[in-house]
Amino acid sequence: MRIGISVITHHGQNIWQNGLGRNAIFLAELFQCLPFVQSVLLIDAGDQGVMPSQLDLTARNLRVMRTRVATDEVDVIIEMSGALETPTHAFRPDRCDEVWHLPKHAAFAPMMRLVHRCNVHEVPYIWHPQFIQQRMREVESFGLTYGLEAREPADDMTRGGRLPAGPQLAPDRSVWISLSPLRLRGGWTCPAAGVRRARHSPRSIPAHGECIPWRTRS
């Protein structure tokens, strides 16, 4: 089976701009682990034709193709990060063969089944720490460590009933925070991913350093 996953490229793109772009990569790598999958490629619905600079496609055995070029290269298309047709596509009942949705959108399953007139399936969240680990290595080259620094509150702060809070870039020892799974949020225009069979037809720390996502486990 040959699988295509839609992505959207644009000028000034960055892998940290939204979670959906990263999850498209997670899904592609997941499919590559299946023995019956022959190839996985990314179908670009944008205007750049290349992925963000932080993403090494060669190391991941992935390619980016325009929609017209990819037509004869795939058997299944998963519309995920970029819309492959006009904005009115959601109301064409024959457009998708299946719709996949996340657990948080379970309440919308009956609506999606009615609108798309096809099977609707709940799928689990997927996540991998690779991009955070990559960014951690980048900041280490500047003598910094990504994490929380363990320290005692100052006396003048505890008197007022306040404690110091917030992440610290500690140059030496750190207590690593627990990372919650990054969900498929950024970039979504609807609560589902359409799955279709292909129809064969004609300075110092870089600026994106502050975009490192983090969240302590509650």
C-alpha positions as CSV (number, residue, x, y, z in Angstrom):
1,M,0.0,0.0,0.0
2,R,1.2,3.5,-0.9
3,I,0.0,6.2,1.5
4,G,-0.1,10.0,1.1
5,I,-0.6,12.4,4.0
6,S,-1.5,16.0,3.2
7,V,0.6,18.8,4.7
8,I,0.6,22.6,4.1
9,T,3.8,24.6,3.5
10,H,4.1,28.4,3.6
11,H,6.7,31.1,3.8
12,G,8.4,31.4,7.2
13,Q,7.2,28.0,8.3
14,N,8.5,26.4,11.5
15,I,7.9,23.0,13.0
16,W,6.8,24.6,16.3
17,Q,4.0,26.7,14.8
18,N,1.4,24.1,15.4
19,G,1.0,20.5,16.7
20,L,-0.7,19.3,13.5
21,G,2.4,19.6,11.4
22,R,4.4,17.5,13.8
23,N,1.6,14.9,14.1
24,A,1.6,14.5,10.3
25,I,5.2,13.3,10.7
26,F,4.3,11.1,13.6
27,L,1.6,9.4,11.6
28,A,3.8,9.0,8.6
29,E,6.5,7.3,10.7
30,L,3.9,5.1,12.3
31,F,2.7,3.9,8.9
32,Q,6.2,3.2,7.8
33,C,6.4,0.5,10.6
34,L,3.5,-1.5,9.0
35,P,4.8,-4.4,6.9
36,F,2.2,-4.0,4.2
37,V,3.0,-0.3,3.6
38,Q,5.2,0.2,0.6
39,S,5.8,3.9,0.9
40,V,4.6,7.1,2.6
41,L,4.8,10.5,1.1
42,L,3.7,14.0,2.1
43,I,1.3,15.8,-0.3
44,D,1.9,19.5,-0.2
45,A,-1.3,21.7,-0.3
46,G,0.8,24.8,0.3
47,D,3.1,26.9,-1.8
48,Q,6.7,26.1,-0.8
49,G,7.3,22.5,-1.8
50,V,9.6,21.9,1.1
51,M,9.1,21.2,4.8
52,P,10.5,23.4,7.7
53,S,14.3,23.4,8.1
54,Q,14.1,21.5,11.4
55,L,12.7,18.5,9.6
56,D,15.2,16.1,7.9
57,L,13.0,14.2,5.4
58,T,15.9,12.2,4.0
59,A,16.6,10.7,7.5
60,R,12.9,9.8,7.8
61,N,12.7,8.3,4.2
62,L,9.9,10.8,3.3
63,R,9.3,12.9,0.2
64,V,7.2,16.0,-0.5
65,M,5.1,16.1,-3.7
66,R,2.6,18.5,-5.2
67,T,-0.9,17.2,-5.5
68,R,-0.9,16.7,-9.2
69,V,2.4,14.8,-9.2
70,A,1.4,12.6,-6.3
71,T,-1.8,11.4,-8.0
72,D,-0.3,8.3,-9.5
73,E,2.0,7.7,-6.5
74,V,-0.5,6.8,-3.8
75,D,-3.3,4.3,-3.2
76,V,-4.7,6.0,0.0
77,I,-4.8,9.7,0.9
78,I,-5.2,11.0,4.4
79,E,-6.2,14.6,4.4
80,M,-4.7,15.9,7.6
81,S,-2.7,19.1,7.7
82,G,-3.8,20.7,4.4
83,A,-7.1,20.8,2.5
84,L,-6.7,19.2,-1.0
85,E,-9.9,20.8,-2.4
86,T,-12.0,23.9,-2.1
87,P,-13.4,25.1,1.2
88,T,-16.8,23.7,0.4
89,H,-15.5,20.1,0.2
90,A,-16.8,19.2,3.7
91,F,-20.4,19.0,2.4
92,R,-19.8,16.6,-0.5
93,P,-21.2,13.3,0.8
94,D,-19.1,11.1,-1.6
95,R,-15.7,12.8,-0.8
96,C,-14.4,10.4,1.9
97,D,-14.3,6.7,2.3
98,E,-13.7,7.0,6.1
99,V,-13.4,9.7,8.7
100,W,-11.1,9.4,11.6
101,H,-11.6,11.5,14.8
102,L,-9.8,11.9,18.1
103,P,-11.4,10.8,21.4
104,K,-12.1,14.5,22.3
105,H,-14.4,14.7,19.3
106,A,-16.4,11.6,20.0
107,A,-19.6,13.7,20.5
108,F,-19.4,14.8,16.8
109,A,-19.3,11.2,15.4
110,P,-23.0,11.1,14.5
111,M,-22.8,14.5,12.8
112,M,-19.7,13.4,10.8
113,R,-21.4,10.2,9.8
114,L,-24.4,12.1,8.5
115,V,-22.4,14.7,6.6
116,H,-19.9,12.4,5.0
117,R,-22.1,9.3,4.6
118,C,-19.3,6.9,5.5
119,N,-17.8,5.0,8.4
120,V,-16.5,7.1,11.3
121,H,-13.7,5.7,13.5
122,E,-12.2,7.0,16.8
123,V,-8.4,6.9,16.7
124,P,-5.9,7.4,19.6
125,Y,-3.6,10.3,20.1
126,I,-0.1,9.8,18.8
127,W,3.1,11.5,20.0
128,H,6.8,11.2,20.1
129,P,9.5,13.3,21.9
130,Q,11.8,13.5,18.9
131,F,11.3,17.2,18.2
132,I,11.7,18.2,21.9
133,Q,14.8,16.1,22.1
134,Q,16.2,17.7,19.0
135,R,15.5,21.2,20.4
136,M,17.1,20.2,23.7
137,R,20.3,19.3,21.9
138,E,20.2,22.6,20.1
139,V,20.0,24.7,23.2
140,E,22.8,22.6,24.8
141,S,25.1,23.9,22.1
142,F,24.7,27.3,23.8
143,G,25.6,25.9,27.2
144,L,22.0,25.7,28.4
145,T,19.9,22.9,29.7
146,Y,16.1,22.6,29.0
147,G,14.2,21.7,32.2
148,L,13.3,22.9,35.7
149,E,16.0,24.0,38.1
150,A,15.4,22.7,41.7
151,R,15.9,25.5,44.1
152,E,14.6,26.7,47.5
153,P,12.2,29.7,47.7
154,A,13.7,32.9,48.9
155,D,12.7,34.1,52.4
156,D,11.2,37.4,51.3
157,M,9.0,35.5,48.9
158,T,7.7,32.9,51.4
159,R,6.7,35.6,53.9
160,G,4.1,36.9,51.6
161,G,2.8,33.5,50.8
162,R,4.2,33.4,47.3
163,L,6.5,30.8,45.8
164,P,8.8,31.2,42.7
165,A,7.3,29.5,39.7
166,G,8.1,28.9,36.1
167,P,10.6,27.0,34.0
168,Q,14.3,27.8,34.2
169,L,17.1,27.3,31.7
170,A,19.6,25.9,34.1
171,P,23.3,25.7,33.0
172,D,24.0,22.8,35.3
173,R,21.6,20.5,37.2
174,S,17.9,20.2,36.3
175,V,14.8,18.3,37.3
176,W,13.1,17.2,34.1
177,I,9.5,18.0,33.7
178,S,6.9,15.4,32.6
179,L,5.7,16.1,29.1
180,S,2.0,15.7,28.3
181,P,1.2,14.3,24.8
182,L,0.9,17.1,22.2
183,R,-2.6,16.8,20.8
184,L,-3.8,17.3,17.2
185,R,-5.0,20.9,17.7
186,G,-3.1,23.6,15.8
187,G,-4.2,23.9,12.2
188,W,-7.4,21.9,12.4
189,T,-10.4,23.4,10.6
190,C,-12.7,20.5,11.4
191,P,-12.6,17.8,14.1
192,A,-11.7,14.9,11.7
193,A,-9.3,13.7,9.2
194,G,-10.7,12.4,5.9
195,V,-9.3,9.2,4.5
196,R,-9.8,8.6,0.8
197,R,-8.7,6.1,-1.8
198,A,-6.7,7.9,-4.4
199,R,-8.6,8.6,-7.6
200,H,-6.1,8.3,-10.5
201,S,-6.6,11.3,-12.6
202,P,-4.9,13.9,-14.6
203,R,22.3,35.0,16.6
204,S,22.3,33.4,20.0
205,I,19.5,31.0,20.7
206,P,17.5,30.9,17.4
207,A,14.3,32.8,17.4
208,H,12.1,29.8,17.7
209,G,13.7,28.9,21.1
210,E,10.9,30.5,23.0
211,C,8.4,28.3,21.2
212,I,9.5,25.1,23.0
213,P,6.3,23.5,24.3
214,W,6.3,22.3,27.9
215,R,3.8,21.5,30.5
216,T,4.1,19.8,33.9
217,R,2.0,16.8,34.7
218,S,-0.9,17.7,37.0
